[in-house]
Amino acid sequence: MTEFGSREHEPTIPAPRRTQRLGAYAVVLRDDALLLTRISPSGFPVGYWALPGGGVDHGESPHNAVRRELYEETGLTASEVRLVDIHSLRVIDRGRTDAYEDYHGVHVLYAVSVEPGVEPQVIEVDGTTDEAAWVPIDTVSTLSTLPVVDYVIERLADYRA
């Protein structure tokens, strides 16, 4: 017999796996449109739109990573790159593999200029991006058919400045 209030038979929830990731992201504006990329089934959260960019490789500078990621995800080449902000995100929830995790993402944001008139196309095959597009900045936060990650919406006013 167990004592009232005993937790003896309650399932044990393992401590979340701690994950920290440094990423470099491009804020690219053209004619009141923001360049966004859609997260493929290889990424998380699938189907959401985000800024072009991603993880900084070991030994790589964020400045070089944003140029590499921009090209892989959009086919566009950066002509100018300027550090504008650092964003931090912490989420404790089920992650990409449905495992419980304590995720801390640090996003280094760069204002990036690209060649005018060039349309984006995904270069990297089987990566975490499956589409790239210029999205009118006024509609980014209002289109229910276009889910956008929170950190993009939170900073829309900053991108315009």
C-alpha positions in Angstrom: 0.0 0.0 0.0 1.3 3.4 -0.9 0.9 6.5 1.2 -1.5 9.2 -0.1 0.3 11.7 -2.2 3.1 9.3 -3.1 4.7 9.8 -6.5 6.0 6.3 -6.6 4.0 5.3 -9.7 4.2 8.6 -11.7 6.3 8.4 -14.9 9.7 10.0 -14.7 10.3 12.7 -17.3 13.9 12.9 -18.3 15.7 16.2 -18.1 15.6 18.0 -21.5 18.6 17.7 -23.7 20.4 21.1 -23.8 21.2 22.4 -27.3 22.8 25.7 -28.2 23.2 26.9 -31.7 24.9 30.0 -33.2 23.4 31.1 -36.5 24.0 34.0 -39.0 21.0 35.4 -40.8 20.6 37.9 -43.7 18.0 40.7 -43.6 17.6 41.6 -47.3 15.2 44.2 -48.4 14.2 45.1 -52.0 11.4 47.4 -53.1 9.5 47.0 -49.8 9.9 43.2 -49.9 11.8 41.0 -47.4 13.7 38.0 -48.7 12.4 34.9 -46.8 13.1 31.2 -47.1 10.7 28.3 -46.3 11.9 25.6 -43.9 11.9 22.1 -45.6 10.9 18.8 -43.9 14.6 18.5 -43.0 14.4 21.6 -40.8 12.3 22.8 -37.9 9.6 24.1 -37.8 8.6 22.6 -41.1 6.8 24.9 -43.5 7.6 28.2 -41.7 9.3 31.1 -43.4 12.5 32.6 -41.9 15.3 34.8 -42.9 17.9 33.2 -45.1 20.7 31.8 -42.9 21.7 29.1 -40.6 24.3 27.5 -38.4 27.8 28.8 -38.2 30.2 25.9 -38.8 33.0 25.2 -36.4 35.9 27.7 -37.1 33.8 29.8 -39.4 33.1 33.5 -38.7 29.5 34.5 -38.6 30.4 37.2 -41.3 31.4 34.4 -43.7 28.6 32.1 -42.6 25.9 34.6 -43.6 27.4 34.9 -47.1 27.6 31.1 -47.5 24.1 30.5 -46.1 22.5 33.2 -48.3 24.0 31.7 -51.4 23.0 28.1 -50.5 19.5 29.0 -49.6 18.7 31.7 -52.3 21.5 31.6 -54.9 22.1 35.3 -54.2 25.5 36.7 -53.6 26.0 39.3 -50.9 27.6 42.6 -52.1 27.5 44.3 -48.7 27.2 42.7 -45.2 26.7 44.8 -42.1 26.1 43.5 -38.5 22.8 45.0 -37.3 21.5 42.9 -34.3 21.8 39.8 -32.2 18.7 37.9 -31.2 18.5 35.2 -28.6 15.8 32.6 -28.3 15.2 29.9 -25.7 12.5 27.2 -26.0 11.9 24.3 -23.7 9.7 21.9 -25.6 9.7 19.0 -28.0 12.1 19.6 -30.9 13.0 18.4 -34.3 13.2 14.7 -33.4 10.3 15.0 -31.0 12.7 14.7 -28.1 12.3 17.1 -25.2 15.0 19.7 -25.4 16.1 23.0 -23.8 17.1 24.9 -27.0 19.0 28.2 -27.0 19.5 29.8 -30.3 21.7 32.9 -30.8 21.0 34.6 -34.2 23.5 37.1 -35.5 21.6 39.4 -37.9 23.2 41.2 -40.9 21.8 43.8 -43.2 22.8 42.4 -46.6 22.7 44.0 -50.1 22.4 41.8 -53.2 22.5 42.5 -56.9 19.2 44.2 -58.0 16.8 42.2 -60.2 18.1 38.7 -59.4 15.4 36.3 -58.4 16.2 33.8 -55.6 16.4 30.0 -56.1 17.5 27.4 -53.6 20.9 26.0 -54.5 21.5 23.5 -51.7 20.0 20.1 -52.4 18.3 18.3 -49.5 19.0 21.1 -47.1 16.7 22.8 -44.6 15.3 25.3 -47.2 12.9 24.3 -50.0 11.8 27.7 -51.3 13.0 31.3 -51.3 10.9 34.4 -52.2 10.6 38.1 -51.9 7.6 38.8 -49.6 6.0 42.2 -49.4 7.0 43.4 -45.9 3.6 44.8 -45.2 2.1 41.3 -45.5 4.7 39.3 -43.7 2.8 39.4 -40.4 -0.7 39.3 -41.8 -0.7 36.4 -44.1 -2.3 33.4 -42.4 -1.2 31.2 -45.3 2.4 32.2 -44.8 3.5 31.2 -41.3 6.6 33.2 -40.3 8.9 32.4 -37.4 8.4 34.8 -34.4 11.8 36.5 -34.5 11.1 37.8 -38.0 7.8 39.3 -37.0 9.1 40.8 -33.8 11.7 42.8 -35.7 9.8 44.0 -38.8 9.9 47.6 -37.7 13.7 47.3 -37.2 14.2 45.9 -40.6 12.5 48.9 -42.2 14.8 51.2 -40.4 
